[in-house]
């Protein structure tokens, strides 16, 4: 059984230093801005054997579709300098099994509102899954993924066209009572235009960025390493791109932003928040180190003191003149 001391010790560290790490996403208060990104933390309970996951601000659950999916053919992973390429293809059991099997397992070890990450292949798919998960008490907000580069006929195709982004956003908002955040792809000419379309469709917030498109080629076989040929490139190398895009979206729309892309330290968190993020998601680093989110949270008090930050909410968008 994992000890519950880590949560209390972390809270005491912030309290003793008179620091406030709390942030708010559309009325939902998070103890801190650290959220494991969808697809890198399973459904959350898998990590409860490592540490008390209640230390986290929230959890973005594994991407969920209307029907269950096996995902893409193997191999799906290719290592890169300062990152990796994945082409998992939204492997998940489907929304009904997520509700009946995965959420009850999470409830046993996580007492905070979680974030449901939803993908689809047509607008009706998004609407169906969103309407089902919106009714679940454990779900605090919906993160609508219109940015996955690893599926054909869906995902990123919605996120590269402002009209499609608007249509998905509006359709989900028409059935959802909980906050709706749209997750954007960086593989566009103007991410600000996509964000504006989502705002026009009624989005409550924006999540960005998902992975960049990348490829590796095996020198011996002279063929792409991944069976799907290309995949989503993530990790430390993409952070400057992510920070720039968060900065641009913050100036384009007046909505809270969940920033992500290459985050691996408390200093990275502060940089994203200065660019305009209210909270952050940690992705690829969880695959390298299962304690990554815990370590970042525990390092936040020292980082805040180092840069003279008493309240994290005060620095959101602080890099903008």
Residue, then its C-alpha position, 0 to 999 in steps of 0.5 A: x500500500x502506498x503511503x499517503x505521507x507524500x501529499x501532506x509533506x508537499x502541502x506542508x512544504x508550500x505552507x511553511x514557505x508561505x507559497x500558493x501553488x493553486x490554480x483554477x481551470x474553469x472554476x475547478x481548483x487544482x492544488x497545483x498546476x501539474x497534470x499527467x498528459x493523456x496517453x502517458x499515464x494510463x487511466x491513473x490508477x496504474x501509477x498508484x503503486x509508485x506514489x500517492x497520485x492525489x499529490x497531482x493537480x489532476x489527471x488527463x485520462x487515456x484518450x477515449x473513443x466511442x468504440x474500443x480500438x486496438x490501435x496501429x500495427x507494431x512497431x509503434x515507438x521510435x527513439x529520438x535525440x531528446x524525445x521519441x516518436x509514437x504511433x499508438x493509434x488511440x488504443x483504448x477499450x471504448x467509452x462504455x468500458x472506460x465508464x464501467x471498468x476504468x473509472x471505478x478503479x481510479x476512484x479507489x485511489x484518486x479523490x480529485x476531479x479527472x480530465x476525460x480525453x476524447x477522440x473521434x472519427x466524426x462529429x457524432x463520435x465526439x458527441x457520443x463519448x462527451x455526452x457519456x463522460x460528462x455525466x460521470x461524477x469523477x470527471x471535472x472537465x472534458x479535453x477534446x482531442x482534435x489533434x492526434x496525428x496517429x489515426x487516419x480519417x479523424x483526430x488531426x484532420x479536425x484540428x487543421x481546419x478552423x471550420x472543422x474545429x468550430x463544428x466539433x467544439x460547438x457540437x460537444x458544447x451543445x451536449x456537455x454541462x462540464x467545461x470543454x477544453x479543445x486540444x490542438x495540434x501544432x501541425x498547422x500554419x496558424x495555431x491562433x486561427x484554430x484557437x479562435x475558431x474553438x473560442x467561437x464554438x464556445x470552448x471553455x479552454x484550450x490545451x496545447x500542444x499535441x505532438x509534432x509529426x516525425x519519422x525515423x528510418x532504419x539504416x539497415x532495412x532502409x525503411x521507416x522504423x514505425x509501421x505507420x511510417x510517421x508518428x507523433x514526436x514528443x519530448x524535451x526537443x519540442x518545448x520551444x515550439x510549445x512555449x511559442x504556441x502557448x504564447x500565441x494562443x494566449x494573445x489570440x483568445x481570452x481562455x484558460x490554457x493547459x500547456x504541454x510539450x517537453x516539460x520535465x522540471x519545475x522551471x519548465x512549468x514556470x516558463x509555460x505559465x509565463x507564456x500564458x498557461x494556467x496549468x500544464x500537462x507532463x507527457x513524454x517524461x512520464x514514460x522516461x521516469x514514472x516519478x516525473x510529476x511527483x518530482x516536479x511538484x516537490x521541486x516547485x517550492x524551491x523554484x518559486x522561491x528562487x524566482x520570487x514567486x509567492x502565488x503561481x496565479x500571479x505569473x500567468x501570462x507574465x511574459x506578455x507586455 
